[in-house]
């Protein structure tokens, strides 16, 4: 067990480099088993979710070599075996082994995946899609068993633009006979990154990044090389931090287009920032205007930035509305923020936030990954000392967070308890 200790009210200046996208990396690693041979994945963030996926790959008898942010995965001697709950429960993205193993081996045994408690996270769209491709699926308690004599391409209609379902079905369909079309597919940049990797392996995928993705099945895939795109959620979190306590804080190695939903809101709030081709430089300013945030599927305002953004809204002069539309438990961080001095009223999945309010350091608990990030931002902004428990949630998704923040002037450390 670890806790994070933060001494707040220190201006941050300098440069924070952004690493590879967690939400892309956690799909690229399982995707590597579709290729027979050696694949190289570069710019992989050093986060605990990466380590959990490596453990599953090694269980499957893949040889994984790690050199800084580069992973080499040799799937030549892959052995299909049960993925137990002690591994699958370490992260939600373990479910990508469903699509990857079903595609390559036509058989999967895996316990239901874990992850943050941010709401009901059924995998029914994944299961329905696998069945449409020809898989027979049974359950034994929390264990899923997927098998197929063969997979056959078909039209799959998603009732919701689910990133996980889109990627999982794309993985399985690479080995299906004929053509598969995913309708109402998610459009996130991470999906484009996965498709680029699969196509480099020999897959035939078009339309990634749009609502209709077409996969023409192939008989075999080989190893390939890919670089994980920059993490827009990590970048967005630190950009928001710059709006809170930045002094020409530069967020480097970004793709500005992927952050337009956030930067548009910052402009509305009259935040002080400039954008270059691969960075944003931002400084804190007083009298930020209140605004309303409504999380939506891409290219709308990202659900993963909603909780950190709610901290910035506590410093705006007036009342703002934060409405979550994706996950019903995104308000788990609010009691901690109110304990620190925020004025937030929650009604279901909507929060009414009145500011500006002075935040005071307290002992708080991270309930999930992005809620934990919100508490880090609050602690860095607050007067006095903030102690965050259950920081393992935060370490799942933010690479070298203590080092990156210390390098720009934050007083922050993680200690064992």
N, C-alpha and C positions, 0 to 999 in steps of 0.2 A: 504493500500500500504506500502511496505517495501523497504528499500535499504540496501545494504551491504557496509560497509566501511572497507577497508583493507590497512594496512601499510605493505609494502613489504620488501624484502631482509632480512628476519629473517630465520636463519637456523632452520630446524625442526628436533627434535630428540625425542625418546620415542616410544610409541606404539599406533597405531590407530586400535581399534577393529572393525571388519567388521560385519555389521548386516545382517539380512535376505534379500534375493534378492527381490527387487521391482518387477521385471518382473515375479517372481513366485507368490509372495503374492497377486498381483492384479488379478490373476486367481484363486488362492486357495479360496479366500473369496467368490466370486460368486459360485464356485464349491460346496461350503458347502451346498447350498440350494438343491442340488440333493439328499442329505441324509435326510431321515425323522428322526428327533431327534436332538441330541446334538453332535456337532463336536468341537474339540479343535485344534487350529492352533498356534504353538509356533514359537518363533523367528521372529515375524512379525515386520518389520521396522516401526518406529514411523515417518511416512511421511504423507504429506497432502493427497496423493492418498489413503492411508489407511482410513483416516477419511471420504473421499468422498464415498468410498465403504460401510463403516458402515452406512452412511446416507441412502443409497439405501436399504441395508438390513433391516434397521429399518422401512423404508417406506413399505417394503413387510411384515411387522409385525413379523420379526425375532427378537428374543431377543439376544442382543450382549453385552457381558461382557468383559471389557478390564482390564487386570492386567499386567502392565508393557508391556512385548513383547508377551504376551499370550492372544489370543482371544478365547472366548467360544461363539459359535453361535447355538442357539436353533431354529430350523426351524419347530417345531411341529405345530405352529399356522400360518404358512405362508399364506398370502393372496395375490394373484396375482393381481397387479394393474398397471396402466400406470406409467412408469418411465419418469418423465418430463424432459424437456431440462435443467432446472436449476441444475439438479443432473447429468444427463448423460453427459453434456458438461464439467463437471469438470475434466474428464479424459477419455482418449481413451479406457481404459480397461473396461469401463462400458459395452462395447459390449459383454463381457462374460456372461452377464445376458441373452443375446439372446439364447445362446446354453443351459444354465442351465435351464431357465424357459421353453424353448421349450421341453427339455427332460422330465422334471418333470410334467409340466402343459399342455403341447401341445398348449400353447397360450402365446404370448408375445406382449406387446405394449411398445415401447421405442422410444424416440427421438434419432436421429443420434448422435453417440458419439463425444466427443470433443478431446482434447489433444494438443500436441505441433504442431506448424506449421512448419513441417520439410519436407513438400512435399505432393503430392497427396497420400491420404491414403484410397483408395476405399475398400469397404468390399464386393466386388462382388464375391470373392472366397468363403467367408462365406455364402453369399446368395445362390450361386449355389449349395453348399454342402447341405444346409438345404433343398433346393428344391429336390435334389437327394434323400434325406431321406424321402421325402413325404410331406414337409411343403408347404402350400400356403402362398405367401408373397405379401402384397400390401403396398403401401406407400400413405401417406396423408401429403403432404408437406415434412417436415423433420421427420415425424413419420413413423416408420416401424411397421407393424402388421403381426405377424407370427402365423399361426395356422395349426393344423393337427389333423385329426381324429386318426391317429396313425403314428408312424415313423417306417420305414422298412429299415433294413440294406442293404447296397449296396457298390459298389466300387466307390471311389471318387478319382479323379486325380487332384492334384493341379498343376497349371502351374508354380508355384513359391513356394519355401519352406518358406511359411508364418507361422510364429510362432502363430500369432493371429488366423488364419484360422484353423491351426492344432488343437489348444486347443479348440476352439469353437465347431468344428465338433466332437471332442472327447467327449466333454461334452454332446452334444445332442445325440450322438450315444449310450451312456450308457443305454438308455431306449428304443432303437430301437429294433424291432423284428428281430431276425436273426443276421447276421454278417456284420459288416462294415469294410472295409479296406481303409485306407487313404494312397494313393500312393504319392510319392515325398513329404512326410511329413517333417517338420522341425525337426532338430535333437538336439536342445538346451537342456542343462541339466535341465532347468526349466520345460520342457515338461515331463521329467522323474519324476520330483517332483510332478507334477499334477497327473500323472498316478498312482504313488504310493499312493497318497491320495484317488483317486477314487477306486483303488483296495482294499484299507483298508476299504472302504465303502461297498464293495461287488461287485464292477464292475469286468469285465473280459477283461483286456487290456494287450496285449503283443506287443512287438516291439518298445515301446517308447524309443527314443534316436536313432532310425534308420529311414531310409527313408520309411519304411512301418510299419504302426501301424494297428493292428487288434483289433476290439472291438466286443465282443459278448454280445448282449443286455441282460439285466436282467429286472425282473419285479419290483424290489424294491431295494433301497439302504438305508443304515442306517448311523448314525453318526460315525465318526472316528476321529483319532488323527494323526497329521502330524507336522513336523518341517520344516520351510522354509529353504532351502539350503542357504549357504553364497552368498552374492551379488558380483558376479565377476566383475560387472561394477563399483560399488563403490570401490572395491579393486583395479581394474585397474587404476581408476582415482587417487587414493592416491599413488599407486606405481609410476605412472608418475610424480606426485608431488615430490616424494622422489628423482627421477632422476634429478629434477630441483633444489631443495633446501634442500634435505635431508642430515642429518648427523647421519648415522646409524638409520634411520627411519624404524621402524618395522611395517609391515602391518599384523595383526594377524587374525586368524579365517578364513582362505581361503582354497580353494581346488586348489592346484597348477596346476593340469591337466586342469582345466577350464580356466587357464590364459596362456596356452602355446603359443597361437598366439601372445600375447603381449611380453612374456618373450623371445621368439625367436627373436623378433625385437630388444629388448633391448640388447641382446647378440650381434646382428649384429652392433648395435651402440656403442658397447664396454662400456656399462653402468656398474656401480659398484654395484653388488647385489649378495646376496646368498639366496638360497631357502631351507627351511626345510619342514617338513611334513605338517605344517599348517600355515606357515608364510613366508614372504619375507622381508629381511632387505636390505635397499638400501641407498646409499649416492650419492650426486651430484658429478660429475666429469667434468673436462674441456675437450675440444677437442672431444666431442661426434661426431661419424661418421654420416653423413647424410644417410638416407635410404628412401625407397619408401613404402608407405602404401596403400593398396587397401582393402577396406572393403568388406567382403563377408559374406554369411550365415555361421552359425556354422558348422564346427570348424574353419572357417576362421577368419580373424581379425574382431572384432565386430564393427558394425557401431556405437554403443553407446560409444565407446572409441575413435573413429576417431577424434572428435573435441578436446577433451583434449590432444590427442597425437599430434595434430598440433601445440600446444603450445611448446611441447618439441622439435619439429622439428625446431622451430625458433632459438633454441640455439645450433643446430648442425653446424659444420664447413663445410659448402658447401650447395648444393642445393638438396632438397628432394621433392618428389611428394606425395601428399595426394589425392587419388582417391576414391570418394564415389560412390558406385554402388547400394545402396539400396534406399536412400531418396534424392530427387533432391534439397532440400533446406537445406542441411547440412552446407552450407557455410555462414549462417547468422551471425556468430560470427567474420568473417574475417575483416569486416570494423572496428570493435572495436580493434582487434589485431593490425591492421595497424595504427590505431590512436595512439596506445601505442608504436609504433616504429617497428613493424614487417614488413618484406618485403615479402608480399604474393600477388601473382597474380592469379586470379581465371578465369578459362575458363570452363563454364558450371559446371560440377560436379567434376572438377579436380583443385587442387591448387598447384602452384609452390611456394615453400617456401625456401628462401635463408637466411642463418644465418652464424655465430651467430649475433644476433642483441640485443642491450640493450633495455629492455622494460621500459617505463616510465608510472607511474600511471596517469590515466585519468578518466573522467566520461564516463561510458559506459552503455549499455543496454543489458540485457539477453533476447535473442529472443526465446530461447527454453531451455529445461532441460539440455541437454549435452553441448550446446553452452554456457549456463550460467556457467556450471562447468569449461569449458575451460577458461572463464574470471576470475573465482576464482583462478585458477592455475596461470594465467598471472599476476593477481594482487599481489599474494603472491611472485612472482618472481621479480616483477618490483620495480624500485626505486620510492620512494614517496608513495602517497596515491591514491588508486583506489576506486571509488564509483560505485557500480553496482546497477542499477535500475531494476525493474520487477523481483526481486529475488524469487517471488512466483514460477516461473518456477523451480528454483533450489531446493526449499523445497519440491517439488513433489517427488523427487527421492533420496535425500541425508539425511539420518537420523542424526539429531543432529550435523549437519556439523560444526556449530560454536564451540560447545563444544569440538568435537573431534579434531579440528584443534588448538583451544586455548590450549588444554592440551599438545600439542607437540611443543608449542612455537610460534604459529602464532598470529599476532595482527589483529583480525577480529571481527566485531560486526554487528548486524542487528538492525536497528532503524526504527521506524514508521515514515512515511512522510504524 
